Amino acid sequence: MQHLGDTSRAYRTGAFFLLSILIPFLFSSCSAYEEVELRDIKEVEVLRMDGRTIALRVDVLVNNPNGYRISVEDPDVDLYLNDTYVGKGRLDSALTLNKRSEQIYPVHLHADLAGGPLLMMMIGGALSGEMKLGVKGTVLARSGMLRKRFPFELEERIDLRSSRP
């Protein structure tokens, strides 16, 4: 029985030693986080738009200076057309930012349209050939156990003549 007690004490000592090394490492990696930066919107393409839904592909230039990949999740996005709220946007697929990179990511999203004068906005956009798209909200960024919610607000003019129907 004496032998089992010594083994248990050795495991506890080893676990304590391991935790004393890991905890400072985890906290130092948290403090080394650098802000991810949305540098530019390269292109906005309307993939589908009717009286009930809109589907978009937005190509964004993003800089991730961190030494780890970041997953973008759980967006809370309000969509605006010509400064009028039209609905909540949802990502169609997951987005993962590569570590230490600045690159263009295609973001596919769609929204079920709400609000009143959508038909008039669509007709006005068809006549003028352009619409103003606004997005405002928050997104959850995750890397391992780190999670942080980031606010964002963007606005872009869409040339409807160059978009696919």
C-alpha positions as CSV (number, residue, x, y, z in Angstrom):
1,M,0.0,0.0,0.0
2,Q,2.9,2.3,0.7
3,H,3.9,2.0,-3.0
4,L,0.4,3.2,-4.3
5,G,0.5,6.3,-2.1
6,D,3.9,7.3,-3.5
7,T,2.7,6.8,-7.1
8,S,-0.4,8.9,-6.4
9,R,1.7,11.7,-4.8
10,A,4.1,11.5,-7.9
11,Y,1.1,12.0,-10.2
12,R,-0.2,14.9,-8.2
13,T,3.3,16.5,-8.3
14,G,3.6,15.9,-12.0
15,A,0.1,17.4,-12.7
16,F,0.9,20.4,-10.6
17,F,4.2,20.9,-12.4
18,L,2.5,20.6,-15.8
19,L,-0.3,23.1,-14.8
20,S,2.3,25.5,-13.5
21,I,3.9,25.5,-17.0
22,L,0.7,25.5,-19.0
23,I,-1.3,28.3,-17.2
24,P,1.3,31.1,-17.8
25,F,1.7,29.9,-21.4
26,L,-2.1,30.1,-21.9
27,F,-2.3,33.6,-20.4
28,S,0.7,34.8,-22.4
29,S,-0.9,33.6,-25.6
30,C,-4.1,35.5,-24.7
31,S,-2.2,38.7,-24.2
32,A,-0.4,38.3,-27.5
33,Y,-3.6,38.7,-29.5
34,E,-3.6,41.4,-32.2
35,E,-6.7,42.8,-33.7
36,V,-7.9,41.3,-36.9
37,E,-8.5,44.1,-39.5
38,L,-11.0,44.3,-42.3
39,R,-9.0,46.2,-44.8
40,D,-11.3,46.5,-47.8
41,I,-14.4,45.2,-49.6
42,K,-13.1,44.1,-53.0
43,E,-16.4,43.1,-54.6
44,V,-20.1,42.7,-53.7
45,E,-22.1,40.4,-56.0
46,V,-25.9,39.9,-55.8
47,L,-26.3,36.2,-56.4
48,R,-30.1,36.2,-56.0
49,M,-32.7,38.8,-55.1
50,D,-36.5,38.6,-55.2
51,G,-39.3,39.9,-53.1
52,R,-38.5,37.6,-50.1
53,T,-34.7,36.9,-50.1
54,I,-31.4,38.3,-51.1
55,A,-28.2,36.2,-51.5
56,L,-24.8,37.9,-51.7
57,R,-21.1,37.1,-52.1
58,V,-18.9,39.8,-50.5
59,D,-15.2,39.5,-51.1
60,V,-13.3,41.1,-48.2
61,L,-9.6,41.7,-47.6
62,V,-8.8,40.7,-44.1
63,N,-5.5,40.9,-42.2
64,N,-5.0,38.3,-39.4
65,P,-1.6,39.2,-37.8
66,N,-2.0,36.4,-35.2
67,G,0.0,33.2,-35.2
68,Y,-3.2,31.1,-35.1
69,R,-6.2,30.5,-37.3
70,I,-9.4,32.2,-36.3
71,S,-12.9,30.8,-36.9
72,V,-15.7,33.4,-37.6
73,E,-19.0,32.2,-36.1
74,D,-22.4,33.2,-34.9
75,P,-22.9,36.5,-36.8
76,D,-25.6,38.9,-35.8
77,V,-25.9,41.0,-39.0
78,D,-28.5,43.6,-39.9
79,L,-28.8,44.3,-43.6
80,Y,-29.7,47.6,-45.1
81,L,-30.6,48.6,-48.7
82,N,-30.4,52.3,-49.4
83,D,-30.4,53.0,-45.7
84,T,-33.6,51.0,-45.0
85,Y,-33.5,47.9,-42.8
86,V,-34.3,44.8,-44.8
87,G,-33.6,41.8,-42.6
88,K,-31.1,39.7,-40.6
89,G,-28.2,38.2,-42.6
90,R,-26.9,34.7,-42.1
91,L,-23.6,33.2,-43.2
92,D,-24.1,30.3,-45.7
93,S,-20.8,28.7,-44.8
94,A,-18.1,28.8,-42.1
95,L,-15.2,31.2,-42.5
96,T,-11.7,30.5,-41.1
97,L,-9.0,33.2,-41.3
98,N,-5.5,31.8,-41.9
99,K,-2.8,32.7,-39.5
100,R,-0.4,35.6,-40.2
101,S,-2.0,36.4,-43.5
102,E,-3.7,39.2,-45.4
103,Q,-6.0,37.7,-48.0
104,I,-9.3,38.0,-49.7
105,Y,-12.1,35.8,-48.4
106,P,-15.4,35.2,-50.1
107,V,-18.2,35.6,-47.6
108,H,-21.6,34.1,-48.8
109,L,-24.6,35.3,-46.9
110,H,-28.3,35.5,-47.3
111,A,-31.3,37.2,-45.7
112,D,-35.0,36.8,-45.5
113,L,-36.2,40.3,-46.3
114,A,-38.4,42.2,-43.9
115,G,-39.7,45.7,-44.1
116,G,-42.1,47.4,-46.3
117,P,-41.0,49.2,-49.5
118,L,-38.7,46.5,-50.8
119,L,-40.4,46.3,-54.2
120,M,-40.0,50.1,-54.6
121,M,-36.3,49.8,-53.6
122,M,-35.8,47.0,-56.1
123,I,-37.5,49.0,-58.9
124,G,-35.5,52.2,-57.9
125,G,-32.3,50.2,-57.9
126,A,-33.1,48.6,-61.3
127,L,-33.8,52.1,-62.8
128,S,-30.7,53.7,-61.3
129,G,-28.5,50.7,-61.8
130,E,-27.1,50.7,-58.3
131,M,-28.0,50.2,-54.7
132,K,-26.3,50.9,-51.4
133,L,-25.7,47.9,-49.2
134,G,-25.1,48.4,-45.5
135,V,-24.3,45.7,-42.9
136,K,-24.0,46.3,-39.2
137,G,-23.7,43.8,-36.4
138,T,-21.3,41.6,-34.4
139,V,-19.5,38.4,-35.1
140,L,-17.9,35.8,-32.8
141,A,-14.2,35.0,-33.4
142,R,-12.9,31.8,-31.9
143,S,-9.5,30.2,-31.7
144,G,-9.2,27.2,-29.4
145,M,-10.7,28.3,-26.0
146,L,-10.4,32.0,-26.8
147,R,-13.7,33.7,-27.9
148,K,-14.4,37.3,-28.5
149,R,-17.3,39.2,-30.1
150,F,-16.4,42.0,-32.5
151,P,-18.7,44.8,-33.8
152,F,-18.5,45.9,-37.4
153,E,-20.2,48.3,-39.7
154,L,-19.7,48.4,-43.5
155,E,-21.3,50.2,-46.5
156,E,-20.8,49.5,-50.2
157,R,-22.4,50.6,-53.4
158,I,-23.5,47.7,-55.7
159,D,-23.5,48.1,-59.4
160,L,-26.6,46.1,-60.5
161,R,-25.7,46.1,-64.1
162,S,-22.5,44.0,-63.5
163,S,-24.2,41.6,-61.1
164,R,-25.6,38.2,-62.3
165,P,-29.4,37.8,-62.2
